[in-house]
Amino acid sequence: MPETRVDRMDETTPDPVDRVLARADAHSGVRVFGAAQALQDAGTAAGGDTDGEQWDREERAALRRVPGLSTELEDVTEVEYRQLRLENVVLVGVHLQGATEDAENSLRELAALAETAGAVVLDGMLQRRPHPDPATYVGRGKAQELRDVVAALGADTVIADTELAPSQRRALEDVVKVKVIDRTTVILDIFSQHAKSREGKAQVELAQLEYLLPRLRGWGDSMSRQAGGQVGAGGAGMGSRGPGETKIELDRRRIRTRMAQLRRQIKEFGPAREAKRAERKRNTVPSVAIAGYTNAGKSSLLNRLTSAGVLVENALFATLDATVRRSQASDGRVYTLTDTVGFVRNLPHQLVEAFRSTLEEVADADVILHVVDASHPDPAAQLATVRDVIGDVGGRDIPEIVVFNKADLIDDDARLLLRGLEPRALFVSSRTGAGIDELRAAVEAALPLPAAEVTALVPYDRGDLISAAHETGIILEQAHEEGGTFLHARVGAHLAAQLAPYLVSR
């Protein structure tokens, strides 16, 4: 089958991802690759004054793996001081005829995922074939070529740009003689590194166990606890007869037990979140959910809008835990902004299910702020991916504001193309602040109006009702009179019930 080989570049190439995916093989006839764009350049990814205190960034950076350190122990007493060296990986992908550009973008994204997980990407291969080989994913011939590449480069791991079946993974490992993992494994690994809260850690562990369960494998008779029969017939003889349980069955049972515990634990987090959400709804506090592709700049945008101090990092899936911050509209109304976990193409269904409780923040929002990376080579795919996940969690009918972030990184021609893709979209830069005022106005205009219009004369000793009307409602008219404060406003149903004894007609 025709195959595209992505050669290793010299060390002077600035971006590690570009170094891997910088050019195609001279004999393949495929166009030269452009910039990877999955991660920003160091010069444009720097944070600003609006990011607030970034204490988490130092903590996360302190846990990064260090390249060039041996994993071999010289003495058993050094076990506590050993540090892991970075894994050297080779990427491999399969695509259909005519889908070359999409496959290149996907492989670039996989390279960025691998680097975020703590690996060094040495090389990448793309193969064009009608469908992936059911045995080895790339076919036995190409698997042998991949083995030669791995041996020549000294790679530790091969990463496939798909979710491999257990049989495909084993067969490919048998050929290439190194560890083989898939895209889902890399994403799960990143999530396990970045999870901070108890709920986030539980959600990630549940997703990992759901992925691991059908992929358990045993190694010969040493994995078996089954026994019985006559000694001469291969059994263990007296005292060993019985149904037994294989080691792999025992592992599966333990995993299922742990998964049940995690599901109960995640369910226990629900009432607290529901109580907070119900309190906001009772006080008619509108909510705006910031959703979008991973590394599109959602956390930076939240910091720009609210100075929230949420962790900002030029990495995929830097944010896993939902963060809610309060903001105030120009008319005095209070609303909340929620930063959510990012999405990615081929997001493992285990993660969608495990993070469903977190994604409910999107489904229950009044407005969705859909953030798209304007500098990404395939923004249409980003839009489609995010909208698919939003639809899966029941948020398809919620009003949506599309925001093209990182607008300072694109030229006028790219802006015209994006305008054609989404005519009503807004262009902002969370780094420079361009377009932020227009975005605030658009968000305020999209917020739902309070349900009830009331006219009341509120006694002066009930100033709490006036304060609540200013905070959660829209004041149409207010005057101080002899009998109290005259108030004409739009307020929520709960506050309208509290104002009912003081209603007047004018």
C-alpha positions as CSV (number, residue, x, y, z in Angstrom):
1,M,0.0,0.0,0.0
2,P,1.2,3.6,-0.6
3,E,2.8,5.0,2.5
4,T,3.8,8.5,3.6
5,R,7.0,8.6,5.7
6,V,7.6,11.6,8.0
7,D,11.4,11.9,8.4
8,R,13.3,12.9,11.5
9,M,14.7,16.4,11.2
10,D,17.8,17.9,12.7
11,E,17.9,19.4,16.1
12,T,18.0,23.0,14.9
13,T,14.3,22.9,13.9
14,P,12.6,25.1,16.5
15,D,9.4,23.3,17.4
16,P,9.6,19.6,18.5
17,V,6.3,18.8,16.7
18,D,7.4,20.5,13.6
19,R,10.7,18.7,13.7
20,V,8.9,15.4,13.4
21,L,6.3,16.5,10.9
22,A,8.2,19.0,8.9
23,R,8.4,17.4,5.5
24,A,7.2,14.4,3.6
25,D,9.3,11.7,2.0
26,A,10.7,12.8,-1.3
27,H,9.3,9.7,-3.1
28,S,5.8,9.9,-1.7
29,G,4.5,12.8,-3.8
30,V,2.7,14.3,-0.8
31,R,2.8,18.0,-0.3
32,V,5.2,19.5,2.3
33,F,3.8,19.6,5.8
34,G,3.1,22.9,7.5
35,A,3.4,23.9,11.1
36,A,1.9,21.5,13.6
37,Q,-0.2,24.2,15.3
38,A,-1.4,21.8,18.0
39,L,0.7,23.8,20.5
40,Q,1.5,27.5,20.3
41,D,5.0,28.8,19.7
42,A,6.8,29.7,22.9
43,G,6.8,33.4,22.0
44,T,3.0,33.6,21.6
45,A,2.0,31.3,24.5
46,A,3.3,33.5,27.3
47,G,0.8,34.4,30.0
48,G,-0.2,37.9,30.9
49,D,-1.3,40.1,33.8
50,T,-4.9,38.9,33.4
51,D,-4.0,35.3,34.3
52,G,-3.8,36.0,38.0
53,E,-1.7,34.0,40.4
54,Q,-0.5,30.8,38.6
55,W,0.6,28.7,41.6
56,D,-0.5,25.5,40.0
57,R,1.8,26.0,37.1
58,E,5.0,25.8,39.3
59,E,3.6,22.7,41.0
60,R,2.9,20.9,37.7
61,A,6.2,21.9,36.2
62,A,8.0,20.5,39.2
63,L,6.6,17.1,38.4
64,R,7.8,16.9,34.8
65,R,10.0,14.1,33.7
66,V,13.7,14.9,33.0
67,P,15.3,13.7,29.7
68,G,18.6,11.9,29.6
69,L,18.5,10.2,33.0
70,S,19.0,6.5,33.2
71,T,16.3,4.2,34.6
72,E,18.9,1.5,35.5
73,L,19.7,1.1,39.2
74,E,23.3,0.9,40.2
75,D,22.5,0.0,43.8
76,V,19.2,-1.0,45.4
77,T,19.5,1.8,47.9
78,E,19.0,4.3,45.0
79,V,15.5,3.2,44.3
80,E,13.9,6.3,45.9
81,Y,16.1,8.6,43.8
82,R,15.6,7.2,40.4
83,Q,14.0,9.4,37.8
84,L,12.3,8.4,34.6
85,R,13.8,9.3,31.3
86,L,11.5,10.6,28.5
87,E,10.1,7.8,26.3
88,N,11.2,7.9,22.7
89,V,8.2,7.2,20.5
90,V,7.3,6.6,16.8
91,L,3.8,7.5,15.5
92,V,1.9,5.5,13.0
93,G,-1.5,6.2,11.3
94,V,-3.7,4.8,8.5
95,H,-5.9,6.9,6.3
96,L,-8.2,6.5,3.3
97,Q,-7.7,7.8,-0.2
98,G,-8.3,11.6,-0.3
99,A,-8.1,12.0,3.5
100,T,-4.4,12.9,3.5
101,E,-4.7,16.4,5.0
102,D,-7.0,15.3,7.8
103,A,-4.6,12.4,8.6
104,E,-1.7,14.8,8.7
105,N,-3.5,17.1,11.1
106,S,-4.5,14.1,13.3
107,L,-0.9,12.9,13.4
108,R,0.3,16.4,14.3
109,E,-2.2,16.4,17.2
110,L,-1.1,13.0,18.3
111,A,2.5,14.3,18.4
112,A,1.4,17.2,20.6
113,L,-0.5,14.7,22.8
114,A,2.6,12.5,23.1
115,E,4.8,15.5,24.1
116,T,2.2,16.7,26.6
117,A,2.3,13.1,28.1
118,G,6.1,13.4,28.5
119,A,7.5,11.7,25.4
120,V,10.0,12.7,22.7
121,V,8.6,12.0,19.2
122,L,11.3,10.7,16.9
123,D,9.4,9.9,13.7
124,G,5.9,9.4,12.2
125,M,4.5,7.2,9.4
126,L,1.2,7.5,7.5
127,Q,-0.1,4.7,5.4
128,R,-2.9,4.9,2.8
129,R,-5.1,1.8,2.6
130,P,-8.9,1.2,2.2
131,H,-9.3,0.1,5.9
132,P,-6.9,-0.7,8.8
133,D,-5.6,-4.3,8.8
134,P,-7.7,-6.3,11.3
135,A,-4.6,-8.2,12.4
136,T,-1.8,-5.6,12.8
137,Y,-3.5,-2.3,11.9
138,V,-0.9,-1.5,9.2
139,G,-0.5,-4.9,7.6
140,R,2.4,-7.3,8.2
141,G,4.7,-5.8,5.6
142,K,4.4,-2.3,6.9
143,A,4.7,-3.6,10.4
144,Q,8.1,-5.0,9.5
145,E,9.1,-1.7,8.1
146,L,7.9,0.0,11.3
147,R,10.1,-2.5,13.2
148,D,13.1,-1.4,11.2
149,V,12.4,2.3,11.9
150,V,12.0,1.6,15.6
151,A,15.2,-0.3,15.7
152,A,17.2,2.3,13.8
153,L,16.0,5.2,15.9
154,G,16.1,3.4,19.3
155,A,12.5,4.1,20.1
156,D,10.8,2.6,23.2
157,T,7.2,2.9,22.1
158,V,5.0,2.9,19.0
159,I,1.8,5.0,19.2
160,A,-1.1,4.3,16.8
161,D,-3.4,7.2,15.8
162,T,-6.6,5.2,16.6
163,E,-8.0,3.0,19.3
164,L,-6.5,-0.4,18.7
165,A,-8.3,-3.7,19.4
166,P,-6.5,-5.8,22.0
167,S,-5.6,-8.4,19.3
168,Q,-4.2,-5.7,17.0
169,R,-2.0,-4.3,19.8
170,R,-0.6,-7.8,20.7
171,A,0.0,-8.7,17.1
172,L,1.8,-5.4,16.4
173,E,3.9,-5.7,19.5
174,D,5.0,-9.2,18.4
175,V,6.3,-7.7,15.2
176,V,7.9,-4.4,16.3
177,K,9.3,-5.9,19.6
178,V,8.5,-2.7,21.6
179,K,5.6,-1.5,23.6
180,V,2.6,-0.5,21.4
181,I,-0.1,1.9,22.7
182,D,-2.9,3.8,21.0
183,R,-4.3,7.4,21.0
184,T,-6.7,6.6,23.8
185,T,-3.9,5.4,26.1
186,V,-2.0,8.7,25.6
187,I,-5.1,10.8,26.4
188,L,-5.8,8.7,29.5
189,D,-2.2,9.2,30.6
190,I,-2.4,12.9,30.2
191,F,-5.6,13.0,32.2
192,S,-4.1,10.9,35.0
193,Q,-1.1,13.4,35.2
194,H,-3.3,16.5,35.3
195,A,-6.2,15.5,37.6
196,K,-6.1,17.4,40.9
197,S,-9.5,17.2,42.6
198,R,-10.8,14.0,44.3
199,E,-13.6,13.9,41.7
200,G,-11.2,14.4,38.8
201,K,-8.9,11.6,40.0
202,A,-11.9,9.2,40.5
203,Q,-13.2,10.0,37.0
204,V,-9.8,9.4,35.4
205,E,-9.3,6.1,37.3
206,L,-12.7,4.9,36.2
207,A,-12.0,5.7,32.6
208,Q,-8.7,3.9,32.8
209,L,-10.2,0.8,34.3
210,E,-13.0,0.7,31.7
211,Y,-10.3,0.8,29.0
212,L,-8.1,-1.8,30.7
213,L,-10.8,-4.4,31.5
214,P,-11.1,-5.9,27.9
215,R,-7.4,-5.6,27.4
216,L,-6.1,-7.8,30.3
217,R,-3.8,-10.5,29.1
218,G,-2.1,-13.5,30.7
219,W,1.2,-15.2,30.2
220,G,1.0,-19.0,30.2
221,D,0.3,-21.4,33.0
222,S,1.7,-19.1,35.7
223,M,-1.4,-17.0,35.4
224,S,-3.8,-19.9,36.1
225,R,-5.2,-20.9,39.5
226,Q,-7.3,-23.7,38.0
227,A,-6.4,-27.2,39.0
228,G,-7.8,-30.7,39.5
229,G,-7.8,-34.1,37.8
230,Q,-5.3,-36.9,38.1
231,V,-1.7,-36.2,38.5
232,G,-0.8,-38.4,35.5
233,A,-3.3,-36.5,33.3
234,G,-1.7,-33.2,34.0
235,G,-3.7,-32.2,37.1
236,A,-2.3,-31.3,40.5
237,G,-3.8,-34.2,42.3
238,M,-5.4,-34.4,45.7
239,G,-6.4,-31.2,47.5
240,S,-6.5,-29.2,44.3
241,R,-9.7,-30.3,42.6
242,G,-12.4,-27.6,42.1
243,P,-13.6,-25.0,39.7
244,G,-10.7,-22.7,40.5
245,E,-10.3,-19.2,39.1
246,T,-7.8,-18.0,36.6
247,K,-5.6,-15.1,37.6
248,I,-7.0,-13.0,34.7
249,E,-10.6,-13.7,36.0
250,L,-9.5,-12.6,39.4
251,D,-8.1,-9.4,38.0
252,R,-11.3,-8.8,36.1
253,R,-13.4,-9.3,39.2
254,R,-11.1,-6.9,41.2
255,I,-11.3,-4.3,38.5
256,R,-15.1,-4.5,38.3
257,T,-15.3,-4.2,42.1
258,R,-13.1,-1.1,42.0
259,M,-15.2,0.4,39.1
260,A,-18.3,0.0,41.2
261,Q,-16.7,1.8,44.1
262,L,-15.6,4.6,41.9
263,R,-19.0,5.0,40.4
264,R,-20.5,5.3,43.9
265,Q,-17.8,7.8,44.9
266,I,-18.5,9.9,41.8
267,K,-22.2,9.7,42.5
268,E,-21.6,11.0,46.0
269,F,-20.1,14.2,44.6
270,G,-23.3,14.9,42.7
271,P,-25.5,16.3,45.6
272,A,-23.0,19.0,46.5
273,R,-22.8,20.2,42.8
274,E,-26.5,19.9,42.4
275,A,-27.1,22.0,45.6
276,K,-24.8,24.7,44.3
277,R,-26.5,24.6,40.9
278,A,-30.0,24.7,42.5
279,E,-29.0,27.6,44.7
280,R,-27.9,29.6,41.6
281,K,-31.1,28.7,39.8
282,R,-33.2,29.6,42.8
283,N,-31.5,33.0,42.9
284,T,-31.9,33.1,39.0
285,V,-28.1,33.5,38.5
286,P,-27.5,32.8,34.8
287,S,-24.6,30.6,33.9
288,V,-22.3,30.7,30.9
289,A,-20.2,27.6,30.1
290,I,-16.9,28.0,28.3
291,A,-16.5,24.9,26.0
292,G,-14.2,24.1,23.2
293,Y,-11.3,22.1,21.8
294,T,-8.3,21.4,24.1
295,N,-5.7,24.2,24.1
296,A,-8.1,26.6,22.4
297,G,-7.5,29.1,25.2
298,K,-10.6,28.6,27.4
299,S,-8.8,29.1,30.7
300,S,-7.0,32.2,29.3
301,L,-10.3,33.6,28.2
302,L,-11.8,33.0,31.6
303,N,-8.9,34.7,33.3
304,R,-9.2,37.7,30.9
305,L,-12.9,38.0,31.7
306,T,-12.7,37.5,35.4
307,S,-9.0,37.5,36.6
308,A,-9.8,34.0,37.9
309,G,-6.3,32.8,38.3
310,V,-7.1,29.5,36.6
311,L,-4.1,27.4,35.5
312,V,-3.0,28.5,32.0
313,E,-0.5,26.3,30.2
314,N,0.5,25.7,26.6
315,A,-0.4,22.0,26.8
316,L,-3.3,19.7,25.8
317,F,-5.8,19.0,28.6
318,A,-4.2,21.4,31.1
319,T,-7.7,21.9,32.6
320,L,-9.7,18.9,33.9
321,D,-11.7,20.2,36.8
322,A,-14.6,22.6,36.2
323,T,-14.0,26.0,37.6
324,V,-16.9,28.4,38.3
325,R,-16.2,32.2,38.6
326,R,-18.6,35.0,39.2
327,S,-18.9,38.0,36.9
328,Q,-21.1,41.1,36.6
329,A,-22.9,42.5,33.6
330,S,-22.9,46.3,32.9
331,D,-26.6,46.5,34.1
332,G,-25.5,45.1,37.5
333,R,-26.7,41.5,37.0
334,V,-24.5,38.7,38.3
335,Y,-23.8,35.6,36.2
336,T,-21.3,32.7,36.4
337,L,-18.6,31.6,34.0
338,T,-17.6,28.0,34.0
339,D,-14.3,26.7,32.6
340,T,-14.8,23.1,31.4
341,V,-12.6,20.2,30.3
342,G,-11.5,20.5,26.6
343,F,-12.4,18.1,23.8
344,V,-10.3,16.4,21.2
345,R,-11.1,14.4,18.0
346,N,-11.8,10.8,18.8
347,L,-12.2,11.6,22.4
348,P,-12.4,8.1,24.2
349,H,-16.0,7.3,25.0
350,Q,-14.8,6.1,28.4
351,L,-13.8,9.7,29.2
352,V,-17.1,11.1,28.0
353,E,-18.9,8.7,30.3
354,A,-16.6,9.2,33.3
355,F,-16.7,13.1,33.0
356,R,-20.4,13.2,32.3
357,S,-21.0,14.8,35.8
358,T,-18.5,17.5,34.9
359,L,-19.9,18.0,31.4
360,E,-23.3,18.5,33.0
361,E,-22.1,22.1,33.7
362,V,-22.3,22.6,29.9
363,A,-25.7,20.9,29.5
364,D,-27.2,23.0,32.3
365,A,-25.8,26.4,31.2
366,D,-27.9,29.2,29.8
367,V,-25.3,30.2,27.2
368,I,-22.4,28.2,25.8
369,L,-19.3,30.2,24.9
370,H,-17.8,27.9,22.2
371,V,-14.0,28.8,21.9
372,V,-12.2,27.8,18.8
373,D,-8.4,28.2,18.1
374,A,-8.3,30.6,15.1
375,S,-4.7,29.6,14.3
376,H,-5.5,25.9,14.1
377,P,-5.2,24.4,10.6
378,D,-8.6,22.7,10.7
379,P,-11.0,24.8,12.8
380,A,-14.1,23.2,11.1
381,A,-13.1,19.9,12.6
382,Q,-12.7,21.5,16.0
383,L,-16.2,23.0,15.7
384,A,-17.7,19.7,14.7
385,T,-15.9,17.7,17.4
386,V,-17.1,20.0,20.2
387,R,-20.6,20.2,18.9
388,D,-20.8,16.4,18.8
389,V,-19.8,16.1,22.5
390,I,-22.2,18.9,23.5
391,G,-24.9,17.1,21.7
392,D,-24.0,13.9,23.5
393,V,-24.5,15.5,26.9
394,G,-27.8,17.2,26.0
395,G,-26.7,20.7,25.2
396,R,-27.5,21.0,21.6
397,D,-30.4,23.4,22.0
398,I,-28.6,25.9,24.3
399,P,-27.8,29.3,22.8
400,E,-24.2,29.3,21.5
401,I,-21.7,32.1,20.9
402,V,-18.7,31.0,18.7
403,V,-15.5,32.8,19.6
404,F,-12.4,32.5,17.5
405,N,-9.6,33.0,20.1
406,K,-5.9,33.7,19.3
407,A,-7.0,36.2,16.6
408,D,-3.6,38.0,16.9
409,L,-2.0,34.9,15.3
410,I,-3.9,35.0,12.0
411,D,-3.9,37.3,8.9
412,D,-6.8,39.0,7.1
413,D,-7.2,36.1,4.6
414,A,-7.5,33.6,7.4
415,R,-10.0,35.8,9.1
416,L,-12.1,36.0,5.9
417,L,-12.1,32.2,5.7
418,L,-13.2,31.8,9.3
419,R,-15.9,34.5,8.8
420,G,-17.3,32.3,6.0
421,L,-17.2,29.3,8.3
422,E,-19.1,31.1,11.1
423,P,-20.6,34.4,9.9
424,R,-21.7,35.5,13.4
425,A,-18.6,34.5,15.3
426,L,-16.5,36.9,17.3
427,F,-12.7,37.3,17.0
428,V,-10.8,37.9,20.3
429,S,-7.3,37.5,21.7
430,S,-7.1,36.5,25.3
431,R,-3.4,37.4,25.2
432,T,-3.7,41.0,23.9
433,G,-7.3,41.7,25.0
434,A,-8.5,42.5,21.5
435,G,-12.3,41.9,21.1
436,I,-12.9,41.2,24.8
437,D,-15.3,44.2,25.2
438,E,-17.4,43.0,22.2
439,L,-17.4,39.5,23.7
440,R,-18.7,40.8,27.1
441,A,-21.5,42.7,25.3
442,A,-22.5,39.6,23.3
443,V,-22.6,37.5,26.5
444,E,-24.7,40.0,28.3
445,A,-27.1,40.3,25.4
446,A,-27.5,36.4,25.3
447,L,-28.2,36.1,29.0
448,P,-31.8,35.1,29.7
449,L,-34.1,37.9,31.0
450,P,-35.6,37.4,34.5
451,A,-39.1,35.9,34.2
452,A,-41.3,38.3,36.2
453,E,-41.8,42.1,35.9
454,V,-42.8,43.6,39.2
455,T,-43.8,47.0,40.5
456,A,-43.5,47.3,44.3
457,L,-43.1,49.7,47.2
458,V,-40.5,48.0,49.4
459,P,-40.2,49.1,53.1
460,Y,-36.9,50.6,54.0
461,D,-36.3,47.8,56.5
462,R,-36.3,45.2,53.6
463,G,-33.2,46.6,51.9
464,D,-32.1,43.0,51.3
465,L,-34.9,42.7,48.6
466,I,-33.6,45.8,46.9
467,S,-30.1,44.5,47.0
468,A,-31.2,41.1,45.6
469,A,-33.1,42.8,42.8
470,H,-29.9,44.8,41.8
471,E,-27.8,41.6,41.9
472,T,-30.0,39.2,40.0
473,G,-32.6,41.3,38.2
474,I,-32.8,44.2,35.8
475,I,-33.8,47.6,37.4
476,L,-36.2,49.5,35.2
477,E,-37.0,52.3,37.6
478,Q,-36.2,53.0,41.2
479,A,-37.1,56.0,43.5
480,H,-37.1,56.7,47.3
481,E,-40.5,57.7,48.6
482,E,-42.0,58.3,52.0
483,G,-43.4,54.8,52.4
484,G,-40.3,53.0,51.1
485,T,-38.3,52.3,47.9
486,F,-40.4,52.3,44.7
487,L,-39.0,49.5,42.5
488,H,-39.9,48.6,38.9
489,A,-37.8,45.7,37.8
490,R,-37.6,42.3,36.1
491,V,-36.7,39.6,38.6
492,G,-36.7,35.9,39.0
493,A,-39.7,33.8,40.2
494,H,-38.2,33.3,43.7
495,L,-37.6,37.0,44.3
496,A,-40.9,37.9,42.8
497,A,-42.6,35.7,45.4
498,Q,-40.8,37.6,48.2
499,L,-41.8,40.9,46.7
500,A,-45.5,39.9,46.3
501,P,-46.7,41.5,49.6
502,Y,-45.3,44.9,48.5
503,L,-46.7,45.0,45.0
504,V,-48.5,48.2,43.8
505,S,-50.1,49.3,40.6
506,R,-49.0,52.5,38.9
